[in-house]
């Protein structure tokens, strides 16, 4: 049963799902979700939710219902930081092809209100071979609206997106880079301070951000 939403227009085409077999057979994950595809766990002051952007996450789907229930159970006095991770980004600034913005908007329509309602602090994604960081408090394409910070880190090894790739004019991009391979690093210091860094090969910090709470 391939996930093929109308707003995807074929972007989710698959040869049958065999690419996910090695991952599902080799990696152990917390119980309570759907194997390696969606699950959550607590580590110190952070509650992390892993989602599958390749499975149905439309309102009422099994993944959506699980996500809603999981977010509702988070105790922010124990894990004040809420981080969501998924492969495809909900916000970005590149136009690699016209299908990607359609998929991002489709995902926004399905789960952005839910993430906003439960005050998600950070959403981490990949898919694009570049680095992107949104403005803070992003909600419905507006900055400083009490929403989430969205970061794409797709710079771990595959060839970076070409400089000729078109950029989508927008007001929500805070930082964008497709010149450096690198990784993201999040350091949670306490219940009110989280430090994010984009670290390039060689160790230089190319971008950084402090997220703080009152």
C-alpha positions in Angstrom: 0.0 0.0 0.0 2.2 2.8 -1.3 1.7 6.2 0.2 0.7 8.4 -2.7 -1.1 11.5 -1.6 -2.6 13.8 -4.2 -0.2 16.6 -3.2 2.7 14.2 -3.8 2.1 13.8 -7.5 4.3 10.7 -7.7 7.1 12.0 -5.5 6.7 9.0 -3.3 7.2 6.4 -6.1 8.9 3.2 -4.8 10.0 -0.1 -6.2 8.2 -1.9 -3.5 9.9 -0.9 -0.2 12.8 -3.3 -0.3 15.2 -0.4 0.6 13.8 -0.3 4.1 14.3 -4.0 4.8 17.9 -3.9 5.9 17.2 -1.0 8.3 14.1 -2.7 9.7 15.9 -5.9 10.3 19.2 -4.6 11.8 18.3 -1.7 14.1 16.6 -2.0 17.4 14.2 0.9 18.4 12.0 1.7 21.3 8.6 0.0 21.5 5.3 1.8 21.2 5.6 3.0 17.6 5.9 1.3 14.3 9.3 -0.3 14.2 12.1 1.9 12.7 9.6 4.1 10.9 8.1 6.1 13.8 8.9 6.0 17.5 10.0 8.3 20.3 12.4 8.3 23.3 13.6 10.4 26.1 17.3 11.3 26.7 18.1 13.6 29.5 16.0 16.8 29.0 14.9 16.0 25.5 11.9 14.1 24.1 12.8 13.1 20.5 10.1 11.9 18.0 11.1 10.1 14.8 8.6 10.3 12.0 8.5 8.7 8.6 7.8 11.2 5.8 7.5 8.2 3.4 4.4 6.8 5.2 1.0 8.3 5.5 0.9 11.1 8.0 -2.4 12.7 6.9 -4.9 13.6 9.6 -6.5 10.4 10.9 -3.8 8.1 9.7 -2.2 5.6 12.1 1.0 7.7 12.1 -0.8 10.9 12.8 -2.9 9.3 15.6 0.3 7.9 17.2 2.0 11.3 16.9 -0.9 13.1 18.5 -1.0 10.7 21.4 2.8 10.8 21.9 3.0 14.5 22.0 0.1 14.7 24.4 1.9 12.5 26.9 5.2 14.5 26.9 5.9 15.8 30.4 7.7 19.1 29.8 8.7 19.4 33.4 10.9 16.3 32.8 11.8 16.7 29.1 11.3 20.5 28.5 12.8 20.2 25.0 10.8 18.6 22.2 12.6 17.6 18.9 11.0 16.0 15.9 13.0 14.3 13.1 12.0 13.2 9.6 13.6 12.7 6.2 11.7 15.2 4.1 11.7 18.8 5.3 8.5 20.8 5.9 10.4 24.1 5.1 13.3 24.7 2.8 14.5 27.2 0.3 15.7 25.2 -2.7 13.7 24.3 -5.9 15.5 21.1 -6.8 12.3 20.2 -8.7 8.8 21.4 -8.4 7.6 18.3 -6.5 9.6 19.0 -3.3 7.7 22.3 -2.4 4.4 20.5 -3.0 5.4 17.7 -0.6 6.6 20.3 2.0 3.3 22.1 1.8 1.3 18.9 2.0 3.2 17.9 5.2 2.6 21.4 6.6 -1.2 21.0 6.0 -1.2 17.7 7.8 1.0 18.1 10.9 2.1 21.7 11.3 -0.8 22.7 13.5 -0.2 19.6 15.7 3.5 20.5 16.1 2.6 24.1 16.9 -0.1 23.1 19.4 2.4 21.1 21.4 5.1 23.7 21.1 7.7 21.7 19.3 11.1 23.4 19.6 13.1 22.0 16.7 12.4 19.9 13.6 15.4 18.3 11.9 15.3 16.9 8.4 17.5 15.9 5.4 16.6 15.0 1.8 18.2 18.1 0.2 21.9 18.0 -0.1 22.5 21.4 1.6 22.1 23.1 4.9 19.1 25.3 5.8 17.9 27.0 9.0 14.7 28.8 9.3 13.9 31.8 11.4 12.8 31.2 14.9 9.1 30.8 15.8 8.1 29.8 12.3 4.5 29.0 11.8 2.5 29.2 8.5 5.4 30.9 6.8 5.6 33.7 9.4 8.5 34.2 11.7 8.2 34.9 15.4 4.7 33.4 15.6 5.5 31.0 18.5 6.2 28.2 16.1 9.2 25.9 15.5 12.7 26.2 14.2 13.3 24.0 11.1 16.7 22.8 10.1 17.8 20.7 7.2 21.2 18.9 7.4 21.7 16.9 4.2 25.4 17.5 3.9 26.8 14.2 5.3 28.4 12.8 2.2 26.4 12.8 -1.0 27.3 15.4 -3.6 26.0 18.8 -2.5 23.3 20.5 -4.5 24.6 22.5 -7.4 25.0 26.3 -7.1 22.8 26.4 -10.2 19.8 25.0 -8.3 17.1 27.7 -8.0 16.3 29.2 -4.7 12.7 30.0 -3.7 12.2 33.6 -2.7 11.0 33.6 0.9 11.2 35.5 4.2 11.7 32.5 6.5 15.3 31.4 5.6 17.7 32.5 8.3 20.8 30.7 7.0 21.5 28.6 3.9 24.7 26.8 2.8 25.5 24.4 0.0 29.3 24.9 0.0 30.2 22.7 3.0 29.9 19.1 3.9 29.2 18.8 7.6 27.0 17.6 10.5 24.6 19.2 13.0 25.4 19.2 16.7 22.9 20.0 19.4 24.0 20.6 23.0 21.4 20.9 25.7 22.8 22.7 28.7 19.7 22.9 30.9 16.0 23.3 30.7 16.2 26.7 29.2 19.2 26.7 26.8 19.9 24.6 23.7 22.9 25.3 21.5 22.7 24.2 17.8 25.8 24.2 15.5 26.4 23.3 11.9 30.0 21.9 11.9 31.8 21.6 8.6 34.4 19.0 7.8 37.6 20.2 9.5 35.7 21.4 12.6 34.8 24.9 11.6 31.4 26.0 13.0 29.6 27.5 10.0 26.3 28.3 11.7 25.0 28.4 15.2 21.9 29.2 17.2 20.9 29.4 20.8 17.3 28.4 21.6 16.2 29.7 25.0 13.1 29.4 27.2 11.9 31.6 30.0 
